[in-house]
Amino acid sequence: MANGSEQEFDASIGLAFSLRAFEKYRKSGILSAEVRGIPGMRGQSLAYLELVEGKIVSCYVIDRNGERLLPGKELLMRLDEERGPFKWVFRAASFEQMSPVSSAGSKLHELKSPYTVRSPIFRPLVPYLETQSLQRWTPQQQQHLCAIFTMINGQATLDEIKARLALPSHIVEDNIRILLQLKVIAL
């Protein structure tokens, strides 16, 4: 639905549905919303998904302190389902805002972004995990928590940890959330 301008649309029906529609109609622009519940972030943050011809080319969140994190679209979609739907607004990009980029021999377009996006870096608050603090989780979950905790060194980003582990992104994110709640790691 148009909202004030032909170039701005209310996409609050849900992130997953909106992304499918924008992909089907090959829309380019920025989808944004105030979100809450991002692991490691307190309060509300601003989430941005940049789309080119319906494909996500950038996904980032800016917290209230101006820190930019790269949570991934899967996390934003899950949060939108669990805690939303959030008030997503799509702003169509004009052709002047886009610059051609060559990738694997095909012409793609990339939105110019004024932000430098980085994945969060967590640091351990304790030297090791105590097994008694993990007793309420299954042995498999305990194994995941320990594997992820050993990767947290204050230098590796969340994206690097995800890349090194043979676990789905949402499992890593869920375990990071648990470790944050246990107060054994921090941003």
N, C-alpha and C positions, 0 to 999 in steps of 0.2 A: 504494500500500500504506500502510495506517495505521501511524503510528510513535509509540507512546506515548499519543497523544491523538487523538480523532476529528478534530480540527481541523488536524493536522499530517501531511503525506504526504512520503514519499521520492520524489523526482522525478529520480533520478540516471540514468534510462534515456537521457537526452539532452534538451537544451533544446528543440530543434525539435519533437520528438515530444511532449514535455510541453506545450508551448504550444498545439499543435493539439488535444490532449486537453482542456486547460482551456478552450479556446475552444468546443469542441464541447459540453462540459457546463456552460458559462457559469459557471465558478468565479470567485470574488472572493477576493483575498488577496495575500500577498507571497511571491514565489519568490526564494530567496536561495542563494548559494553562495560559497565561497572560489574565486577565479579567479586565473590568472596569464597574463601575456602581453599585458596592456593597453598599447597604445602610449603611451609617455611615463611609464609607472609601473613601478617596480622591485618585484620580489617579488610576494607574494600580496596581493590586495585582496578586498573583499567586494562582490559584485554583487547588486543588488536589482531585481526587476521587479515592479511593482505592477499587479495585474489587477483589473478590474471587469467582471463578467459575461463573463469570458474575453478581454477586450480589454486590451492593455497601455496603461496611462495614465501610467506613469512608469517610467523605466529609468535607474539611476544606479549608480556604483561609488564606494566609499570606500576610499582607500588607507590604508596603515599610519600615515600622519601625520594622518589625519582629513580630507584633501582630498576633495571630492566632484566627480566628473566625470560627464559625460553621453556615454557612448560610442555608444549606439544598440544596438538589439536585434540588428541584422545582425552587428555586430562580435562581440557575445557569442555568438551562434549559431555563427559561424565558429570562434571560439576553442574553444568547447565541442566542435565536431567535430574540430578539428585537435589540440588539447592535452588534451581531456577524454576521456570525459564527466566533468564536475565533479560534485560531490555536491550537487545541487540539492535544497532542501527547500521545500515549499509549506506556508505557514501560512494557513489560511482566515481571512478577516476576519469579525468579527461585524458585525451590522447597525449597532451603535452606533458603529463606527469609520468609518462612511461618511457622507458628507453629500451631499445632492442638489445638482447643478449643472445649470443650463440651458445648452444649447449648440445653436445652429441650430434652435431650436424643439422639440427633443426632450429628454426627461428622461434624463440620464446620471448616474452616480454617480462620485465621485472619492474615493480614499482620502486621509485626512488624513496628511501626511507631516511628520515633525519636521525634515526636512533641506531645505536650500536647495541645489538642484542647479545646477551650472554646467558649461559646456563648457570644456575646457582652453584655455589661451592659451599659444601658443608664441612664442618670441622668437628672432630670428636671432643666430647666433654669428659670422657672417662677413658682410661687406658685400654680397657677390655670390657666385653659384655659379661655380666654375671648371669649364670644359667638360671638361677632362681627367679630372676626378673622376667624370664621368657617362658615359664612353665605353663602359662595359660594358652600358649599357641601350640599347634601341632608340630611334630618333629620336622616336617617339611618347611613349615613357616619359620621355625627356629633356625633351620639351615639357611634359608633365604636371608633372615635378619643378620645372621653372623657373617654371611658372605658379603652382604652390602656394607655392613659396619666395617669390615676389614679393608674395604676399598676407600672409605672416607678418611682422608688424610689432610684436609685443609687446602689441597692443591687441585685435586681432580674435580672437574665439573660434573654435574648430574648427567649431562649427555655423554661424557667420557665413561662414567660408571655404567650407564646403560649399554654402551657399545662393548664394554669389556665382559659383561655378564651375559650368559646365555638364558636370559629371562625376558619375558614380555615387558614392555615399558610400564604398563599399568601395575604390574607386580612390584617393580622397583619403586615406583612412586608411592604405592600403598605402604611398602616397608619403610620408606623414608619417613612417611607420615607417622608410622608407629614409633620409629626411633626418635623422632622429634617429640612425640608425646611422652616417651620414656625419659626424656631429657638427657639422652646420652650423646646427642649431636645437636649442633646449632648452625645457623647460617653465618 
